[in-house]
Amino acid sequence: MRLNLAQIAMIRDTTFGVFGESARVTLFGSRVNDAAKGGDVDLMIEVPGAVSEPALLSARVASRVSRAMNGRKVDVVLKAPNLMSQPVHEIAARTGVIL
């Protein structure tokens, strides 16, 4: 995994600050591959309850993490009971690493 401990802690803290401590954040995509170079940060955030403003909250996490990582592109996929499940959720769950 190509994140250091400080970056992992920042991502977790940011996620918990926006979604609460019951949220679970998974890193997936190219950053999981130690042999890859560059690439954006792909995160799946899972929450146990319904989310009323998913786009706003996802963007909030993405922008805060991006700023903390010097403008690195960050993509956030949100998984909640009131949101439609997409194939990307399965990919993230299967290939990702829980932070």
C-alpha positions as CSV (number, residue, x, y, z in Angstrom):
1,M,0.0,0.0,0.0
2,R,1.4,3.3,-1.0
3,L,0.3,5.5,1.9
4,N,2.4,6.3,4.9
5,L,1.0,6.1,8.5
6,A,0.4,9.8,8.8
7,Q,-1.6,9.8,5.5
8,I,-3.7,6.8,6.8
9,A,-4.4,8.6,10.1
10,M,-5.4,11.8,8.3
11,I,-7.7,9.9,5.9
12,R,-9.3,8.1,8.9
13,D,-9.6,11.2,11.0
14,T,-11.2,13.2,8.0
15,T,-13.6,10.4,7.3
16,F,-14.6,10.1,11.0
17,G,-15.0,13.9,11.2
18,V,-17.5,13.9,8.3
19,F,-19.3,10.6,8.7
20,G,-18.8,9.7,12.4
21,E,-16.6,7.0,13.9
22,S,-18.9,4.2,12.8
23,A,-17.7,4.8,9.2
24,R,-15.3,2.4,7.6
25,V,-12.8,3.6,4.9
26,T,-11.2,1.3,2.3
27,L,-8.4,2.2,0.0
28,F,-8.6,0.6,-3.4
29,G,-7.2,1.1,-6.9
30,S,-3.6,1.8,-7.9
31,R,-2.5,2.9,-4.4
32,V,-3.0,-0.6,-3.1
33,N,-0.3,-1.8,-5.5
34,D,3.2,-1.3,-4.2
35,A,4.7,-1.8,-7.6
36,A,2.6,1.0,-9.3
37,K,3.6,4.7,-9.5
38,G,1.6,7.8,-9.1
39,G,-2.1,7.6,-9.3
40,D,-5.0,9.1,-7.5
41,V,-6.3,8.0,-4.1
42,D,-9.5,5.9,-4.4
43,L,-11.5,5.5,-1.2
44,M,-14.8,3.7,-0.4
45,I,-16.5,5.0,2.7
46,E,-19.1,2.7,4.2
47,V,-21.6,4.0,6.7
48,P,-24.3,2.0,8.6
49,G,-27.1,4.6,8.3
50,A,-28.8,6.5,5.6
51,V,-27.0,9.6,4.2
52,S,-29.0,12.6,3.3
53,E,-26.4,14.6,1.3
54,P,-24.1,11.9,-0.2
55,A,-22.5,14.1,-2.9
56,L,-21.8,17.0,-0.6
57,L,-20.3,14.8,2.2
58,S,-18.2,12.7,-0.3
59,A,-16.9,15.9,-1.8
60,R,-16.0,17.3,1.6
61,V,-13.9,14.2,2.4
62,A,-12.3,14.2,-1.1
63,S,-11.4,17.9,-0.9
64,R,-9.9,17.8,2.6
65,V,-7.8,14.7,1.9
66,S,-6.7,16.2,-1.4
67,R,-5.6,19.4,0.3
68,A,-3.7,17.5,3.0
69,M,-1.9,15.5,0.2
70,N,-0.8,18.5,-1.7
71,G,-3.5,18.5,-4.3
72,R,-3.4,14.7,-5.1
73,K,-6.6,13.7,-6.8
74,V,-8.9,11.8,-4.5
75,D,-12.0,9.9,-5.5
76,V,-14.6,8.9,-2.9
77,V,-17.3,6.2,-3.4
78,L,-19.9,6.1,-0.7
79,K,-21.8,3.0,0.4
80,A,-24.9,3.5,2.6
81,P,-28.2,1.6,3.0
82,N,-30.2,4.3,1.1
83,L,-27.8,4.4,-1.9
84,M,-27.8,2.1,-4.9
85,S,-25.1,-0.5,-4.9
86,Q,-22.7,-0.3,-7.9
87,P,-20.1,-2.7,-9.3
88,V,-17.4,-0.3,-7.9
89,H,-18.5,-1.2,-4.4
90,E,-17.8,-4.9,-5.0
91,I,-14.4,-4.1,-6.6
92,A,-13.4,-1.9,-3.7
93,A,-14.5,-4.6,-1.2
94,R,-12.7,-7.4,-3.0
95,T,-9.5,-5.6,-3.8
96,G,-9.2,-2.9,-1.3
97,V,-7.5,-2.5,2.1
98,I,-9.4,-1.2,5.1
99,L,-7.6,1.7,6.7
